[in-house]
Amino acid sequence: MAVKIRLQRHGKKGKPFYKIVAADSRAKRDGRFIEELGTYNPTTVPSEISLNVDRAVYWLQVGAQPTDTARAILQFKGALYKKHLLRGVAKEVLTLEDAEVKFAEWIANKNRIIVEAQDGEKAKKKAHYEASVQAGKERAEARIKAKQVEETTEEAPVAEESDEVSAE
């Protein structure tokens, strides 16, 4: 039996929610599955992904083939890297403890990169907001100055006409 790791769609129309499952490749997309490995919610910002990495690695080790989207999710969560490290353990290139330490370092680094990216996005949005507020203030000041100039130019000709009339 060929096993695939794939997404099983749930949710309303226009509001998808996916379960990450290990299923027989002949089963329907939303049909029978062998085991649920996690969930993926693309409608939130950022997307929410929960995955049982150990079970995903197990299925990868026994030959399950992930679909393209499932592969991207497994790569993002580190399941493919952990499988790579465990293969090194099987070949006796490194010990299980070393593999666990490397995986923990990878996860910590990945979380740091994600936090930095989120902070960068927040700073970028804040700078954009402040720039738009500043531009709005400048436009308002320009309108006020233009209105003042119009008022002074309207008053000046009236004053000149009255001078001419009084001179006669």
C-alpha positions in Angstrom: 0.0 0.0 0.0 1.4 3.4 -1.0 1.0 6.0 1.7 0.9 9.7 1.1 1.2 12.6 3.6 -1.4 15.1 2.3 -3.9 17.7 3.2 -7.5 16.9 3.9 -9.8 20.0 3.3 -12.4 21.0 5.9 -14.1 24.3 6.6 -16.7 26.4 4.8 -16.5 27.6 1.2 -13.9 30.4 1.1 -12.7 29.5 4.6 -10.4 26.5 4.2 -9.0 24.5 7.1 -6.8 21.5 6.5 -5.8 18.4 8.4 -2.4 16.9 7.6 -2.9 13.2 7.3 -1.1 10.0 6.3 -3.5 8.2 3.9 -3.6 5.5 1.3 -2.8 7.1 -2.0 -5.9 5.4 -3.6 -8.3 7.0 -1.0 -10.3 10.1 -1.8 -8.9 13.5 -0.9 -11.3 13.9 2.1 -11.8 10.2 2.6 -10.3 7.6 4.8 -6.9 8.2 6.3 -4.6 6.2 8.5 -3.5 8.8 10.9 -3.9 12.5 11.6 -0.5 14.2 11.9 -1.6 17.8 12.4 -3.6 20.8 11.2 -3.0 23.8 8.9 -5.1 27.0 8.9 -4.1 29.3 6.1 -6.8 31.9 6.8 -5.0 33.4 9.9 -2.1 35.8 9.7 0.4 34.2 10.1 -0.8 30.8 9.1 -1.3 28.4 12.0 0.4 25.0 11.7 0.4 22.3 14.3 2.3 19.1 13.5 3.3 16.0 15.4 6.8 16.0 14.1 7.8 12.6 15.5 4.8 10.8 13.8 5.5 12.7 10.6 9.1 11.5 10.7 8.0 8.0 11.4 5.8 8.0 8.3 8.6 9.5 6.2 11.0 6.8 7.4 8.6 4.0 6.4 8.2 5.4 2.9 5.3 7.8 2.9 5.5 10.4 0.1 4.4 13.9 0.9 2.5 16.1 -1.6 4.1 19.4 -2.6 2.2 21.5 0.0 2.6 18.9 2.7 6.4 18.8 1.9 6.6 22.5 2.4 4.8 22.3 5.7 7.0 19.4 6.8 10.1 21.3 5.8 8.9 24.5 7.6 8.3 22.5 10.8 11.6 20.6 10.6 10.3 17.1 10.0 12.4 16.6 6.9 15.5 17.8 8.8 14.9 15.5 11.7 14.5 12.6 9.3 17.8 13.6 7.7 19.5 13.6 11.2 18.0 10.2 12.1 19.3 8.8 8.9 22.8 9.9 10.0 22.1 8.2 13.4 21.2 5.0 11.5 24.5 5.2 9.5 26.3 5.8 12.8 27.7 9.1 11.6 26.4 10.8 14.8 24.7 9.8 18.0 21.1 10.2 18.9 21.9 12.8 21.5 23.9 14.8 18.9 21.0 14.6 16.5 18.6 15.8 19.2 20.9 18.7 20.1 21.2 19.7 16.4 17.5 19.6 15.9 16.9 21.7 19.1 19.4 24.3 17.8 17.7 24.3 14.4 14.3 24.8 16.0 15.6 27.7 18.2 17.3 29.3 15.2 14.1 29.0 13.2 12.0 30.5 15.9 14.4 33.4 16.3 14.3 34.1 12.5 10.5 34.0 12.6 10.3 36.4 15.5 12.8 38.8 13.8 10.7 38.7 10.6 7.5 39.4 12.6 9.2 42.3 14.4 10.5 43.6 11.1 7.0 43.5 9.7 5.6 45.3 12.7 8.4 48.0 12.4 7.7 48.3 8.7 4.0 48.8 9.2 4.6 51.3 12.0 7.0 53.3 9.9 4.5 53.2 7.0 1.7 54.4 9.3 3.9 57.2 10.7 4.9 58.3 7.2 1.3 58.4 6.1 0.3 60.4 9.2 3.1 62.8 8.5 2.1 63.1 4.9 -1.5 63.8 6.0 -0.3 66.6 8.3 1.8 68.1 5.6 -1.1 68.1 3.1 -3.4 69.7 5.8 -0.8 72.4 6.4 -0.4 73.0 2.7 -4.2 73.4 2.4 -4.3 75.8 5.3 -1.5 77.9 3.8 -3.2 77.9 0.3 -6.5 79.0 1.9 -4.7 81.8 3.8 -3.0 82.9 0.6 -6.4 82.9 -1.2 -8.0 85.0 1.6 -5.2 87.5 1.5 -5.3 87.8 -2.3 -9.1 88.3 -2.1 -8.8 91.0 0.5 -6.0 92.9 -1.1 -7.9 93.8 -4.4 -10.9 95.0 -2.4 -8.6 97.3 -0.4 -7.0 98.6 -3.6 -10.4 99.4 -5.1 -11.5 101.2 -2.0 -8.3 103.3 -2.2 -9.0 104.2 -5.8 -12.6 105.2 -5.0 -11.5 107.4 -2.1 -8.9 109.1 -4.2 -11.5 110.3 -6.7 
